Amino acid sequence: MTFTFTALLCLGLTLGLWIPVLTGSLPKPILRAHPDFVVSMGNKVTFLCEGTIRAKEYILCKNGYLHECVTKKQQKPENKTKFSLSYVDQQNAGQYRCSYSTQAKSSDYSEPLELVVTGAYGKPSLSAQTSPVVTLGEYVTLQCESWQYYNRFILMIEGPQKLSWRQNSQYNYSTRKFQALFPVGPVTPNQRWIYRCYSYDKNKPQVWSEPSEPLELLVSGNLQKPTIKAETSSVIPSRRAMTIWCQGNLDAEICFLNKEGSQETWRKQILQEPGNKGKFFIPSVTEEHAGQYRCYCYSSAGWSEPSDTLELVVTGIYDHYKPMLSVLPSPVVTVGGNMTLQCASQSYYNKFILTKEDQKFTSSLDTQYIHSSGLYKALFFMGPLTPNHTGTFRCYGSYEHTPQLWSVPSELQQILISGLSKKPSLLTHQGHILDPGMSLTLQCCSDINYDRFALYKVGESNIIQHRSQKTDTGLSMANFTLGHVNPSTGGQYRCYGAHNLSSEWSVSSDALNILITGQFRVTPSLSVKPNSTVHSGENVTLLCWSMYSVDTFILSKEGSAQPPLRLKSKSQDGQFQAEFSINAVTSHLSGTYRCYGSQDSSLYLLSHASVPVKLTVSEPIRTSTSLPTTSMTTDGLQRYLKALIGVFVAFLLFLFILIHILLRRRHQGKFRKDGEEAQKEKELQLPAGAAEPITRDRKPQKRSNPDAATQEESLYASVEDTQTEDSVELESRRPPEEDSQGETYAQVKPSRLRRAGAVSPSVMSREQLDTEYEQAEEGQEVDSQVGPILHRPASFPQAKHVSSCHPLQLQVAKSEEPQDVTYAQLCSRTLKQGTAAPPLSQAGEAPEEPTLYAALVTARAGAVPKDKEQ
């Protein structure tokens, strides 16, 4: 039956007198307290009194006073009984004894059991000086201290030994606390060492304070060390939750996590499952959690070695000034190149720390103060760069005395390492010059099968990445929508391509400049010289000018895909101007032009547009519309090649037809040649009594005078090249009945004779030739020593040209001395049937007439060259 001391007193069952028991009559019992003799206030405790024989009555007394005894009678004899206290408070603390009795005898009292009630005062703190990590066989000093004054401190070790140590308290002026120091040891590896400490007043030695937090000494043993890891990163922002894992051997039972320099140890029971991981969860990380951690594991075989060190860094502690991270010269660098990352802040920090997002790179440098900028800086040099450097970087500031407490991070800085793969193309469908508020989308595309594209604005740290899409034509492309443009949108853009399995990016695309208009109050003017309407091939100058200061002028053509032209302005006649000269304009330069101004301080921010000027170039050629350039566009080049090929084919066809006509004429003239030459030879025969006729070739015939023949000398000279004072025109006409379509002209300029002599009357004057020509026209017979006169027809229906030459001899008076002989070779061109001559009204000039050419041949009699003999 369970009862309390209060109930027994109320019922009058307490003993008012001390009843002496016969010494040694019965063996004394054993008194125990369950669960322990140290009980917290409000808890339950049970006393167990156990004797050697069966008894019907048991007595439990406190502090040896009869009025504080409780008697319990058994219904049947038992060798033990229980006395329970359901709610313990300070009044229950003290020394207890028990005894038992039969009808005739009573036993002695048991050994005293001291019941300690805790929780009456505030709990002290227990720590190990230096560290709770102890090497085997070493001693360690434990310190118990409290803000409240107590006379004594007691240190207890958990376990079956129930060892305790008591010390008087001492006041520590440095900490302003009451404390007591307990040296313990030496520690052994085959047990756990768990301690608690209490404080109490010497007047109430069984009323203690609340117990301190348990302190377990971590023994650095010889078993295999566990592994320690933070999830997901050891650099964690403040107030975030995180987990630390400790994995020991398969037979590990308990793992402990210890922060170096801290007296706190965390214990976690490991589940018996593959891996044997201990999980240490921190729901909200604060600056107290920052530091270096190790973990230890304990098994029945003893303690393990400590794990490697895990450094837990808490960021966001210092938020008054955020560091700034930038890259010099650019965040996009080719493989093998170098770059420098600069971390700077207006606030003082001892160190700057540079980290990579994947934690594969961490470096720290001391700061330096730059007086010119008023900033604290650190420069992190990197190189030669590899694709592994591609990623995101941040930098933090920290102080020397708290190296695991960092400031708020800088903005992310992306690093992109480009390689040697083919560069993509960057396009804009909205044009290069945009008004504020317009929507802008840039398109990066390539015929290489890239999986992703990156867009980078030069001078900024942000790099936008998009996955690529495949087009129907087999291109890979990505659209980067930048939204409505504003002044911050202006700048130079580049794009890159990459494959998913590689961290290396392609070569940069060509730069694309985006210009924003209306950003300062200047409106330039645009004019055209000499005129806005010109002919193709002429030179044109577009003059852009302003009365206000402008550093650069930009000329843009409406609807052109080409980038606008830029020229530095020049000050002239009190105004700023730039001349855009275009040489040999073509029709594809026709269009509407506008002019803008910009300042060197903001190259991509333009003024308002000038009034548009329309340039018209006559004789347009179909080609792609573009701004004036010195190079031909691709479409224009293709059209030019097609036209050139067409002209070449037409030329070949014309050449083939011409060769065919020439061959045909040659074939027709071959059959008529012999007949014409025979006829002409007959017509050119000298009359009877004259010298022997001259043959058609250029060699002189044999003469009857052998002396003259041996001394004859021949000379051929062109009529035009012969020096003469007089000229004689010979006209030979063929009778109409022989050839009504031929006409022969001869103009003879006789050479001056080497020797003076009388000229034969056969050499006729111009008047004589004219007379004979008139007589021939009247049908009269004309006798001439130069051969028959050829008739000149009145018309030339369908004639072709035929040329023939006939030797003509000019007679010289006989003399005894060798004399010069002059020959005239007549060359005639006649028209043959086949081609109609154009009328005068169409050709604008007289039709071509047959012409007789005369060459004079002079030979001295008796001096004929050997090569002229027949």
Secondary structure, 3 states (H helix, E strand, C coil): CCCCHHHHHHCCCCCCCCCCCCCCCECCCEEEEECCCEEECCCCEEEEEEEEEEEEEEEEEECCEEEEEEEEEEEEEEEEEEEEECCCCHHHCEEEEEEEECCCCEECCCCCEEEEEECCCCCCEEEECCCCEEECCCCEEEEEEECCCCCEEEEEECCCCCCEEEEECEEECCCCEEEEEEEECCCCCCCCEEEEEEEEECCEEEEECCCCCCEEEEEECCECCCEEEEECCCEEECCCCEEEEEECCCCCCEEEEEECCCCCEEEEECCCCCCCEEEEEECCCCHHHCEEEEEEEEECCEEECCCCCEEEEEEEEECCCCCEEEEECCCEEECCCCEEEEEEECCCCCEEEEEECCCCCEEEEECEEECCCCEEEEEEEECCCCHHHCEEEEEEEEECCEEEEEECCCCCEEEEEECCCCCCEEEECCCCEECCCCEEEEEEEECCCCCEEEEEECCCCCEEEEECEECCCCCEEEEEEEEECCHHHCEEEEEEEECCCCCCECCCCCCEEEEECCCCCCCCEEEEECCCEECCCCCEEEEEEECCCCCEEEEEECCCCCCCEEEECEEECCEEEEEEEECCCCHHHCEEEEEEEEECCEEEEECCCCCCEEEEECCCCCCCCCCCCCCCCHHHHHHHHHHHHHHHHHHHHHHHHHHHHHHHHHHHHHHHHHHHHHHHHHHCCCCCCCCCCCCCCCCCCCCCCHHHHHECCCCEECCCCCCCCCCEEEEECCCCCCCCCCCEEEEECCCCCCCCCCECCCCCCHHHHHHHHHHHHCCCCCCCCCCCCCCCCCCCCCCCEEEEEEEEEECECCCCCCCEEEEEEEEEEEECCCCCCCCHHHHCCCCCCCCEEEEEEEEECCECCHHHCC
